[in-house]
Amino acid sequence: MPLNDFYLLPEDTPHQENVLEHGELIVAVEVPHVSWFSNSHYLKVRDRANYEFALVSVAIALEVEKDIIKSARLALGGVGTKPWRCQEAEMVLQGKAIDEATFTTAAEAALVGAKPLEYNQFKIELAKRAIIRAISTAVFPN
């Protein structure tokens, strides 16, 4: 089952986070080997180091060739009821030069249409900054 199909949006069943039925459990997760995952990074932003739950998290994987981003995968956590893949940001990154302007444009694209609730408006700016930092770390690891 693709990961995008596993998690449910609250809609009519806010008590149900995924498609598992009572008694079912996950016995394996298959992650395909992709050579360009070496240009990847996971960033978890928390209130305090001892809190497990992320305010925002970013997972990024990039295929880079000669200072150009050939392809990208980007997902956010902690910003919704399920992990959120940012295909708009992936499209912005594809074929672009590795520079801060590209990273910023991708971060903006990832949050277009975000609908914050009363007490979490800050997450939009936090997510944008986290995306820029995660991309930078993926392409410039040290």
DSSP file (Angstrom, degrees, kcal/mol; ACC not computed):
  #  RESIDUE AA STRUCTURE BP1 BP2  ACC     N-H-->O    O-->H-N    N-H-->O    O-->H-N    TCO  KAPPA ALPHA  PHI   PSI    X-CA   Y-CA   Z-CA
    1    1 A M              0   0    0      0, 0.0     5,-0.1     0, 0.0     2,-0.0   0.000 360.0 360.0 360.0 128.3    0.0    0.0    0.0
    2    2 A P    >>  -     0   0    0      0, 0.0     3,-1.5     0, 0.0     4,-0.7  -0.374 360.0-121.6 -62.7 144.4    1.5    3.4   -0.9
    3    3 A L  H >> S+     0   0    0      1,-0.3     3,-1.1     2,-0.2     4,-1.1   0.851 111.2  62.7 -57.2 -37.0    2.1    5.6    2.1
    4    4 A N  H 34 S+     0   0    0      1,-0.3    -1,-0.3     2,-0.2    81,-0.0   0.784 105.2  47.7 -60.2 -26.2   -0.2    8.3    0.8
    5    5 A D  H <4 S+     0   0    0     -3,-1.5    -1,-0.3     1,-0.1    -2,-0.2   0.607 100.5  68.0 -88.6 -12.9   -3.1    5.8    1.0
    6    6 A F  H << S+     0   0    0     -3,-1.1    13,-1.7    -4,-0.7     2,-0.2   0.921  89.8  63.6 -75.6 -45.9   -2.3    4.7    4.5
    7    7 A Y  B  < S-A   18   0A   0     -4,-1.1     2,-0.3    11,-0.2    11,-0.3  -0.563  72.0-147.9 -85.4 145.1   -3.2    7.9    6.5
    8    8 A L        -     0   0    0      9,-2.6    -2,-0.0    -2,-0.2    -3,-0.0  -0.826  12.3-125.3-109.6 148.4   -6.7    9.3    6.6
    9    9 A L        -     0   0    0     -2,-0.3     4,-0.4     1,-0.1     3,-0.1  -0.610  33.2-111.8 -81.9 154.3   -7.8   12.9    6.8
   10   10 A P  S >  S+     0   0    0      0, 0.0     3,-1.6     0, 0.0     6,-0.2   0.909  74.9 123.7 -57.0 -49.0  -10.2   13.6    9.7
   11   11 A E  T 3  S-     0   0    0      1,-0.3    -3,-0.0     2,-0.1     0, 0.0   0.138  91.4 -10.2  24.7-115.1  -13.3   14.3    7.6
   12   12 A D  T 3  S+     0   0    0      1,-0.2    -1,-0.3    -3,-0.1     3,-0.1   0.610 142.8  45.7 -84.6 -12.7  -16.1   11.9    8.7
   13   13 A T    X   +     0   0    0     -3,-1.6     3,-2.0    -4,-0.4    -1,-0.2  -0.540  58.3 160.2-129.6  66.8  -13.9    9.7   10.9
   14   14 A P  T 3  S+     0   0    0      0, 0.0    -1,-0.1     0, 0.0    -3,-0.1   0.712  75.9  61.0 -63.7 -18.5  -11.7   12.0   13.0
   15   15 A H  T 3  S+     0   0    0     -5,-0.1     2,-0.6    -3,-0.1    -2,-0.0   0.575  93.7  73.9 -81.5 -10.1  -11.0    9.2   15.5
   16   16 A Q    <   +     0   0    0     -3,-2.0    -3,-0.1    -6,-0.2    -1,-0.1  -0.921  52.7 177.0-112.7 115.6   -9.4    7.0   12.8
   17   17 A E        +     0   0    0     -2,-0.6    -9,-2.6   -10,-0.1     2,-0.3   0.712  66.9  14.3 -89.2 -23.0   -5.9    8.1   11.7
   18   18 A N  B    S-A    7   0A   0    -11,-0.3   -11,-0.2     2,-0.2   -12,-0.1  -0.842  80.5 -98.8-145.5 179.3   -5.1    5.3    9.2
   19   19 A V  S    S+     0   0    0    -13,-1.7   -12,-0.1    -2,-0.3     2,-0.1   0.453  74.3 123.3 -86.4  -0.5   -6.7    2.5    7.2
   20   20 A L        -     0   0    0    -14,-0.2    -2,-0.2     1,-0.1     2,-0.2  -0.387  53.5-141.4 -64.5 135.5   -5.8   -0.3    9.6
   21   21 A E    >   -     0   0    0      1,-0.1     3,-2.3    -2,-0.1    -1,-0.1  -0.511  41.1 -69.7 -88.4 163.6   -8.8   -2.3   10.9
   22   22 A H  T 3  S+     0   0    0      1,-0.3    -1,-0.1    -2,-0.2     3,-0.1  -0.307 124.1  16.5 -53.7 129.3   -9.1   -3.6   14.4
   23   23 A G  T 3  S+     0   0    0      1,-0.3    -1,-0.3    -3,-0.1     2,-0.2   0.219  97.9 118.7  90.5 -14.6   -6.5   -6.4   14.9
   24   24 A E    <   -     0   0    0     -3,-2.3    -1,-0.3     2,-0.0     2,-0.3  -0.549  38.9-179.4 -82.6 150.7   -4.4   -5.5   11.9
   25   25 A L        -     0   0    0     -2,-0.2     2,-0.5    -3,-0.1    -4,-0.0  -0.983  33.0-103.5-145.9 159.6   -0.8   -4.6   12.2
   26   26 A I        +     0   0    0     -2,-0.3     3,-0.1     1,-0.1    -6,-0.0  -0.698  32.3 175.5 -83.2 127.3    2.1   -3.5   10.0
   27   27 A V        +     0   0    0     -2,-0.5     2,-0.3     1,-0.3    -1,-0.1   0.559  64.4  11.2-109.0 -13.1    4.6   -6.4    9.5
   28   28 A A        -     0   0    0      2,-0.0     2,-0.4     0, 0.0    -1,-0.3  -0.980  51.0-156.5-161.7 150.7    6.9   -4.7    7.0
   29   29 A V        -     0   0    0     -2,-0.3     2,-0.6    -3,-0.1    -3,-0.0  -0.992  17.1-154.6-129.1 123.3    7.8   -1.4    5.4
   30   30 A E        -     0   0    0     -2,-0.4    -2,-0.0     2,-0.0     0, 0.0  -0.878  10.3-175.4-103.1 122.7    9.6   -1.5    2.1
   31   31 A V        -     0   0    0     -2,-0.6    -2,-0.0     3,-0.0     3,-0.0  -0.969  26.5-128.1-115.0 117.0   11.7    1.5    1.2
   32   32 A P        -     0   0    0      0, 0.0     2,-0.6     0, 0.0    -2,-0.0  -0.313  23.2-111.3 -65.6 145.6   13.1    1.3   -2.4
   33   33 A H        +     0   0    0      3,-0.0     2,-0.4     2,-0.0     3,-0.1  -0.672  41.5 175.1 -76.8 120.7   16.9    1.7   -2.8
   34   34 A V    >   -     0   0    0     -2,-0.6     3,-2.0     1,-0.1     4,-0.2  -0.991  27.8-144.1-129.9 122.3   17.4    5.0   -4.6
   35   35 A S  G >  S+     0   0    0     -2,-0.4     3,-1.2     1,-0.3    -1,-0.1   0.802  95.6  61.2 -59.0 -32.4   21.0    6.1   -5.1
   36   36 A W  G >  S+     0   0    0      1,-0.3     3,-1.7     2,-0.1    26,-0.5   0.471  74.4  92.1 -80.7   2.2   20.2    9.8   -4.7
   37   37 A F  G <   +     0   0    0     -3,-2.0    -1,-0.3     1,-0.3     3,-0.2   0.639  67.3  81.1 -64.9 -11.1   18.9    9.4   -1.1
   38   38 A S  G <  S+     0   0    0     -3,-1.2     2,-1.0     1,-0.3    -1,-0.3   0.755  83.9  61.8 -66.8 -21.6   22.5   10.1   -0.1
   39   39 A N  S <  S+     0   0    0     -3,-1.7    23,-2.7    23,-0.5     2,-0.3  -0.599  89.8 114.0 -97.1  68.8   21.5   13.8   -0.6
   40   40 A S  E     -B   61   0B   0     -2,-1.0     2,-0.3    21,-0.2    21,-0.2  -0.907  40.3-177.4-138.3 163.3   18.9   13.7    2.1
   41   41 A H  E     -B   60   0B   0     19,-2.3    19,-2.6    -2,-0.3     2,-0.4  -0.979  15.0-152.0-159.5 148.3   18.1   15.1    5.5
   42   42 A Y  E     -B   59   0B   0     -2,-0.3     2,-0.4    17,-0.2    17,-0.2  -0.996  16.4-171.7-123.5 127.3   15.5   14.9    8.2
   43   43 A L  E     -B   58   0B   0     15,-2.7    15,-2.6    -2,-0.4     2,-0.5  -0.978   4.7-169.3-122.8 127.8   14.9   17.9   10.5
   44   44 A K  E     -B   57   0B   0     -2,-0.4     2,-0.6    13,-0.2    13,-0.2  -0.971   5.2-162.2-119.5 119.1   12.7   17.8   13.6
   45   45 A V  E     +B   56   0B   0     11,-3.1    10,-2.9    -2,-0.5    11,-1.4  -0.896  18.4 174.2-103.5 122.0   11.9   21.2   15.2
   46   46 A R        -     0   0    0     -2,-0.6     8,-0.1     8,-0.2     3,-0.1  -0.843  43.2-120.6-125.0 160.2   10.6   20.8   18.8
   47   47 A D  S    S+     0   0    0      6,-0.4     2,-0.3    -2,-0.3    -1,-0.1   0.936 100.8   1.3 -61.0 -47.5    9.7   23.1   21.7
   48   48 A R  S >  S-     0   0    0     -3,-0.1     3,-1.8     1,-0.0    -1,-0.2  -0.957  76.2-111.9-140.3 156.2   12.3   21.5   23.9
   49   49 A A  T 3  S+     0   0    0     -2,-0.3    -1,-0.0     1,-0.3    -2,-0.0   0.778 115.6  56.0 -60.9 -27.2   14.8   18.7   23.3
   50   50 A N  T 3  S+     0   0    0     -4,-0.0     2,-0.5     2,-0.0    -1,-0.3   0.439  86.6  94.1 -89.8   3.2   12.9   16.4   25.7
   51   51 A Y    <   -     0   0    0     -3,-1.8    -3,-0.0     1,-0.1     0, 0.0  -0.816  58.8-161.1 -92.8 131.3    9.6   16.7   23.8
   52   52 A E        +     0   0    0     -2,-0.5     2,-0.2     2,-0.1    -1,-0.1   0.889  65.2  84.9 -76.6 -39.5    9.1   13.9   21.3
   53   53 A F  S    S-     0   0    0      1,-0.1    -6,-0.4     2,-0.0     2,-0.3  -0.433  76.1-131.1 -74.3 133.2    6.4   15.6   19.2
   54   54 A A        -     0   0    0     -2,-0.2    -8,-0.2     1,-0.2     3,-0.2  -0.602  10.6-156.5 -81.5 137.8    7.6   17.8   16.4
   55   55 A L  S    S-     0   0    0    -10,-2.9     2,-0.3     1,-0.4    -9,-0.2   0.893  91.6  -7.9 -68.8 -43.3    6.2   21.3   16.0
   56   56 A V  E    S-B   45   0B   0    -11,-1.4   -11,-3.1    -3,-0.1    -1,-0.4  -0.978  70.2-172.7-149.1 140.0    7.4   20.9   12.4
   57   57 A S  E     -BC  44  77B   0     20,-2.2    20,-2.3    -2,-0.3     2,-0.4  -0.985   5.9-160.0-133.4 151.9    9.5   18.2   10.7
   58   58 A V  E     -BC  43  76B   0    -15,-2.6   -15,-2.7    -2,-0.3     2,-0.5  -0.996   5.4-169.8-131.9 131.2   11.0   18.1    7.2
   59   59 A A  E     +BC  42  75B   0     16,-2.5    16,-2.2    -2,-0.4     2,-0.4  -0.991  17.2 176.1-117.7 126.3   12.2   15.1    5.2
   60   60 A I  E     +BC  41  74B   0    -19,-2.6   -19,-2.3    -2,-0.5     2,-0.4  -0.990  14.8 179.9-133.9 139.1   14.0   15.9    2.0
   61   61 A A  E     -BC  40  73B   0     12,-2.2    12,-2.3    -2,-0.4     2,-0.4  -0.992  13.9-172.2-136.5 131.2   15.8   13.8   -0.6
   62   62 A L  E     - C   0  72B   0    -23,-2.7     2,-0.7   -26,-0.5   -23,-0.5  -0.952  23.6-147.0-128.3 141.3   17.5   15.4   -3.6
   63   63 A E  E     - C   0  71B   0      8,-2.8     7,-2.8    -2,-0.4     8,-1.2  -0.948  31.3-172.6-101.6 116.5   19.1   14.1   -6.8
   64   64 A V  E     + C   0  69B   0     -2,-0.7     2,-0.4     5,-0.2     5,-0.2  -0.914  15.1 174.3-118.2 135.8   21.9   16.6   -7.5
   65   65 A E  E >  S- C   0  68B   0      3,-2.7     3,-0.9    -2,-0.4    -2,-0.0  -0.924  71.7 -22.1-142.8 116.3   24.1   16.8  -10.6
   66   66 A K  T 3  S-     0   0    0     -2,-0.4     3,-0.1     1,-0.2    -1,-0.1   0.926 126.0 -47.7  52.7  54.2   26.6   19.6  -11.2
   67   67 A D  T 3  S+     0   0    0      1,-0.2    31,-1.8    30,-0.1     2,-0.4   0.676 117.8 110.6  63.6  19.7   24.9   22.1   -8.9
   68   68 A I  E <   -CD  65  97B   0     -3,-0.9    -3,-2.7    29,-0.2     2,-0.9  -0.982  68.8-130.5-122.9 136.7   21.5   21.4  -10.4
   69   69 A I  E     -CD  64  96B   0     27,-3.0    26,-4.0    -2,-0.4    27,-0.6  -0.772  23.7-177.4 -85.3 109.8   18.7   19.7   -8.6
   70   70 A K  E     -     0   0B   0     -7,-2.8     2,-0.3    -2,-0.9    -1,-0.2   0.893  66.2 -11.3 -76.8 -40.3   17.5   17.0  -11.0
   71   71 A S  E     -C   63   0B   0     -8,-1.2    -8,-2.8    23,-0.1     2,-0.3  -0.982  63.8-163.5-156.1 163.2   14.6   15.8   -8.7
   72   72 A A  E     -C   62   0B   0     -2,-0.3     2,-0.4   -10,-0.2   -10,-0.2  -0.990  13.3-158.5-150.1 152.1   13.4   16.1   -5.2
   73   73 A R  E     +C   61   0B   0    -12,-2.3   -12,-2.2    -2,-0.3     2,-0.4  -0.996  21.8 175.8-131.0 130.2   11.1   14.5   -2.6
   74   74 A L  E     +C   60   0B   0     -2,-0.4    12,-2.9   -14,-0.2     2,-0.3  -0.997   4.1 172.6-140.2 130.8    9.9   16.7    0.3
   75   75 A A  E     -CE  59  85B   0    -16,-2.2   -16,-2.5    -2,-0.4     2,-0.3  -0.989  16.5-147.3-138.7 148.4    7.4   16.0    3.1
   76   76 A L  E     -CE  58  84B   0      8,-3.1     8,-3.3    -2,-0.3     2,-0.3  -0.865  10.7-169.2-112.6 147.5    6.4   17.8    6.2
   77   77 A G  E     +C   57   0B   0    -20,-2.3   -20,-2.2    -2,-0.3     4,-0.1  -0.897  66.4  34.0-127.1 161.7    5.3   16.4    9.6
   78   78 A G  S    S+     0   0    0     -2,-0.3    -1,-0.1     2,-0.2     3,-0.1   0.481  96.0  88.0  76.8   2.4    3.7   18.1   12.6
   79   79 A V  S    S+     0   0    0      3,-0.2     2,-0.3   -22,-0.1    -1,-0.1   0.478  95.5   6.6-110.8  -5.4    1.7   20.4   10.4
   80   80 A G  S    S-     0   0    0      2,-0.1    -2,-0.2    -4,-0.0     4,-0.1  -0.829  91.9 -76.7-155.9-167.9   -1.4   18.4    9.8
   81   81 A T  S    S+     0   0    0     -2,-0.3   -73,-0.2    -4,-0.1    -4,-0.0   0.526 112.7  20.9 -83.4  -5.4   -3.1   15.2   10.7
   82   82 A K  S    S-     0   0    0    -75,-0.1    -3,-0.2    -6,-0.0    -2,-0.1  -0.966 102.7 -72.4-151.2 163.1   -0.8   13.1    8.5
   83   83 A P        -     0   0    0      0, 0.0     2,-0.6     0, 0.0    -6,-0.2  -0.394  53.3-142.5 -57.8 139.0    2.7   13.4    6.9
   84   84 A W  E     -E   76   0B   0     -8,-3.3    -8,-3.1    -4,-0.1     2,-0.3  -0.913   6.0-150.3-118.7 111.1    2.3   15.9    4.1
   85   85 A R  E     -E   75   0B   0     -2,-0.6     2,-0.9   -10,-0.3   -10,-0.3  -0.621   9.7-147.9 -78.5 135.4    4.1   15.5    0.8
   86   86 A C     >  +     0   0    0    -12,-2.9     4,-1.9    -2,-0.3     3,-0.2  -0.674  28.6 163.8-107.9  76.3    4.9   18.8   -0.8
   87   87 A Q  H  > S+     0   0    0     -2,-0.9     4,-2.1     1,-0.2    -1,-0.2   0.801  74.2  60.3 -65.9 -29.5    4.7   18.1   -4.6
   88   88 A E  H  > S+     0   0    0      1,-0.2     4,-1.8     2,-0.2    -1,-0.2   0.929 107.7  45.2 -63.1 -43.5    4.5   21.8   -5.4
   89   89 A A  H  > S+     0   0    0     -3,-0.2     4,-2.1     1,-0.2    -2,-0.2   0.878 109.4  56.0 -66.5 -38.1    7.9   22.4   -3.7
   90   90 A E  H  X S+     0   0    0     -4,-1.9     4,-1.7     1,-0.2    -1,-0.2   0.908 107.8  48.6 -59.9 -41.9    9.3   19.3   -5.5
   91   91 A M  H  < S+     0   0    0     -4,-2.1    -1,-0.2     1,-0.2    -2,-0.2   0.878 109.0  53.2 -66.8 -37.4    8.4   20.8   -8.9
   92   92 A V  H  < S+     0   0    0     -4,-1.8    -1,-0.2     1,-0.2    -2,-0.2   0.901 111.4  46.3 -62.8 -40.3    9.9   24.1   -8.0
   93   93 A L  H >< S+     0   0    0     -4,-2.1     3,-2.1    -5,-0.1   -24,-0.3   0.829  87.7 104.4 -72.3 -32.1   13.2   22.5   -7.1
   94   94 A Q  T 3< S-     0   0    0     -4,-1.7   -24,-0.2     1,-0.3   -23,-0.1  -0.293  96.1  -0.4 -60.9 123.1   13.4   20.2  -10.1
   95   95 A G  T 3  S+     0   0    0    -26,-4.0    -1,-0.3     1,-0.3     2,-0.2   0.501 103.9 126.4  81.3   5.0   15.9   21.5  -12.7
   96   96 A K  E <   -D   69   0B   0     -3,-2.1   -27,-3.0   -27,-0.6    -1,-0.3  -0.584  64.0-101.1 -99.1 159.2   16.9   24.5  -10.6
   97   97 A A  E     -D   68   0B   0    -29,-0.2     2,-1.2    -2,-0.2   -29,-0.2  -0.368  39.2-105.0 -71.0 152.7   20.3   25.7   -9.4
   98   98 A I  S    S+     0   0    0    -31,-1.8     2,-0.3     4,-0.1    -1,-0.1  -0.707  73.4 118.6 -81.4  99.3   21.4   25.1   -5.9
   99   99 A D  S  > S-     0   0    0     -2,-1.2     4,-1.9     1,-0.1     3,-0.5  -0.979  75.8-102.4-157.4 164.8   21.0   28.4   -4.2
  100  100 A E  H  > S+     0   0    0     -2,-0.3     4,-2.7     1,-0.2     5,-0.2   0.823 116.9  59.5 -63.0 -32.9   19.1   30.1   -1.4
  101  101 A A  H  > S+     0   0    0      1,-0.2     4,-2.3     2,-0.2    -1,-0.2   0.909 107.0  47.4 -62.4 -40.8   16.6   31.8   -3.8
  102  102 A T  H  > S+     0   0    0     -3,-0.5     4,-2.2     2,-0.2    -2,-0.2   0.918 112.3  49.5 -64.1 -44.1   15.6   28.3   -5.1
  103  103 A F  H  X S+     0   0    0     -4,-1.9     4,-2.2     1,-0.2    -2,-0.2   0.908 111.9  48.5 -62.6 -42.2   15.3   27.0   -1.5
  104  104 A T  H  X S+     0   0    0     -4,-2.7     4,-2.3     2,-0.2    -1,-0.2   0.907 110.5  50.4 -65.6 -42.8   13.1   30.0   -0.5
  105  105 A T  H  X S+     0   0    0     -4,-2.3     4,-2.2     1,-0.2    -1,-0.2   0.895 111.1  49.6 -62.4 -40.2   10.9   29.7   -3.6
  106  106 A A  H  X S+     0   0    0     -4,-2.2     4,-2.1     2,-0.2    -2,-0.2   0.906 109.5  51.3 -64.5 -41.8   10.4   26.0   -2.8
  107  107 A A  H  X S+     0   0    0     -4,-2.2     4,-1.0     1,-0.2    -2,-0.2   0.906 110.3  49.0 -63.2 -41.7    9.5   26.7    0.8
  108  108 A E  H >< S+     0   0    0     -4,-2.3     3,-0.6     1,-0.2     4,-0.4   0.921 111.1  50.5 -61.8 -44.0    6.9   29.3   -0.3
  109  109 A A  H >< S+     0   0    0     -4,-2.2     3,-0.9     1,-0.2    -2,-0.2   0.857 104.2  58.8 -63.4 -35.7    5.4   26.8   -2.7
  110  110 A A  H 3< S+     0   0    0     -4,-2.1    -1,-0.2     1,-0.2    -2,-0.2   0.803 111.2  40.7 -64.7 -28.7    5.2   24.1    0.0
  111  111 A L  T X< S+     0   0    0     -4,-1.0     3,-2.1    -3,-0.6    -1,-0.2   0.333  78.9 127.7-107.0   6.8    3.0   26.3    2.2
  112  112 A V  T <  S+     0   0    0     -3,-0.9     3,-0.1    -4,-0.4   -24,-0.1  -0.455  83.0  15.7 -60.9 130.3    0.7   27.8   -0.5
  113  113 A G  T 3  S+     0   0    0      1,-0.3    -1,-0.3    -2,-0.2     2,-0.1   0.481  86.3 155.9  84.6   1.6   -2.8   27.2    0.7
  114  114 A A    <   -     0   0    0     -3,-2.1    -1,-0.3     1,-0.1    -3,-0.1  -0.397  29.5-155.8 -62.4 137.1   -1.9   26.3    4.2
  115  115 A K        -     0   0    0     -3,-0.1    -1,-0.1    -2,-0.1    -3,-0.0  -0.833  10.5-161.3-120.1  92.0   -4.8   27.0    6.6
  116  116 A P        -     0   0    0      0, 0.0     2,-0.1     0, 0.0     5,-0.1  -0.302  11.7-129.7 -71.5 156.7   -3.6   27.6   10.1
  117  117 A L    >   -     0   0    0      1,-0.0     3,-1.2    -2,-0.0     4,-0.3  -0.380  41.9 -81.2 -93.0-179.4   -5.9   27.3   13.1
  118  118 A E  T 3  S+     0   0    0      1,-0.3     3,-0.3     2,-0.1    -1,-0.0   0.842 125.3  29.6 -55.3 -41.1   -6.2   29.9   15.8
  119  119 A Y  T 3  S+     0   0    0      1,-0.2    -1,-0.3     2,-0.1     3,-0.1   0.277 113.9  58.4-108.9  12.2   -3.1   29.0   17.8
  120  120 A N    X   +     0   0    0     -3,-1.2     3,-1.7     1,-0.1     4,-0.3   0.144  57.9 116.1-127.8  24.0   -0.8   27.6   15.2
  121  121 A Q  T >> S+     0   0    0     -4,-0.3     3,-1.5    -3,-0.3     4,-0.6   0.840  71.2  68.5 -58.3 -32.4   -0.3   30.4   12.6
  122  122 A F  H 3> S+     0   0    0      1,-0.3     4,-2.2     2,-0.2    -1,-0.3   0.728  83.2  74.1 -60.0 -22.7    3.4   30.5   13.6
  123  123 A K  H <> S+     0   0    0     -3,-1.7     4,-2.9     1,-0.2    -1,-0.3   0.778  85.8  62.8 -66.5 -25.9    3.9   27.0   12.0
  124  124 A I  H <> S+     0   0    0     -3,-1.5     4,-2.0    -4,-0.3    -1,-0.2   0.972 110.4  36.7 -64.1 -52.7    3.7   28.4    8.5
  125  125 A E  H  X S+     0   0    0     -4,-0.6     4,-2.4     2,-0.2     5,-0.2   0.894 117.3  53.4 -65.7 -39.4    6.8   30.6    8.9
  126  126 A L  H  X S+     0   0    0     -4,-2.2     4,-2.3     1,-0.2    -2,-0.2   0.915 109.1  49.1 -60.8 -43.2    8.5   27.9   11.0
  127  127 A A  H  X S+     0   0    0     -4,-2.9     4,-2.6     2,-0.2    -1,-0.2   0.908 109.6  51.7 -64.0 -42.2    7.9   25.3    8.3
  128  128 A K  H  X S+     0   0    0     -4,-2.0     4,-2.2     1,-0.2    -2,-0.2   0.938 112.5  45.1 -59.7 -47.1    9.3   27.6    5.6
  129  129 A R  H  X S+     0   0    0     -4,-2.4     4,-2.2     1,-0.2    -1,-0.2   0.881 112.6  51.6 -65.4 -37.4   12.5   28.2    7.6
  130  130 A A  H  X S+     0   0    0     -4,-2.3     4,-2.7    -5,-0.2    -1,-0.2   0.886 108.3  51.8 -66.7 -38.8   12.8   24.5    8.4
  131  131 A I  H  X S+     0   0    0     -4,-2.6     4,-2.7     2,-0.2     5,-0.3   0.942 110.3  48.1 -61.8 -47.9   12.4   23.6    4.7
  132  132 A I  H  X S+     0   0    0     -4,-2.2     4,-2.3     1,-0.2    -2,-0.2   0.922 114.1  46.9 -59.3 -44.6   15.2   26.0    3.7
  133  133 A R  H  X S+     0   0    0     -4,-2.2     4,-2.3     2,-0.2    -1,-0.2   0.907 112.5  49.2 -64.6 -42.2   17.5   24.6    6.5
  134  134 A A  H  X S+     0   0    0     -4,-2.7     4,-2.2     2,-0.2    -2,-0.2   0.913 112.3  47.2 -65.6 -43.1   16.8   21.0    5.6
  135  135 A I  H  X S+     0   0    0     -4,-2.7     4,-2.0     2,-0.2     5,-0.3   0.937 112.0  51.0 -63.0 -45.4   17.4   21.6    1.9
  136  136 A S  H  X S+     0   0    0     -4,-2.3     4,-2.5    -5,-0.3    -2,-0.2   0.908 111.2  47.8 -58.1 -43.4   20.6   23.4    2.7
  137  137 A T  H  < S+     0   0    0     -4,-2.3    -1,-0.2     1,-0.2    -2,-0.2   0.863 109.0  54.4 -67.4 -35.9   21.8   20.6    4.9
  138  138 A A  H  < S+     0   0    0     -4,-2.2    -1,-0.2     1,-0.2    -2,-0.2   0.876 118.9  32.8 -65.8 -36.8   21.0   18.0    2.3
  139  139 A V  H  < S+     0   0    0     -4,-2.0    -2,-0.2     1,-0.2    -1,-0.2   0.737 130.5  34.3 -93.6 -23.6   23.1   19.7   -0.4
  140  140 A F  S  < S+     0   0    0     -4,-2.5    -1,-0.2    -5,-0.3    -2,-0.1  -0.633  70.4 174.0-126.3  72.5   25.8   21.2    1.9
  141  141 A P              0   0    0      0, 0.0    -1,-0.1     0, 0.0    -4,-0.1   0.743 360.0 360.0 -59.1 -26.7   26.1   18.5    4.6
  142  142 A N              0   0    0      0, 0.0    -5,-0.1     0, 0.0    -2,-0.0   0.396 360.0 360.0-128.5 360.0   29.1   20.1    6.4
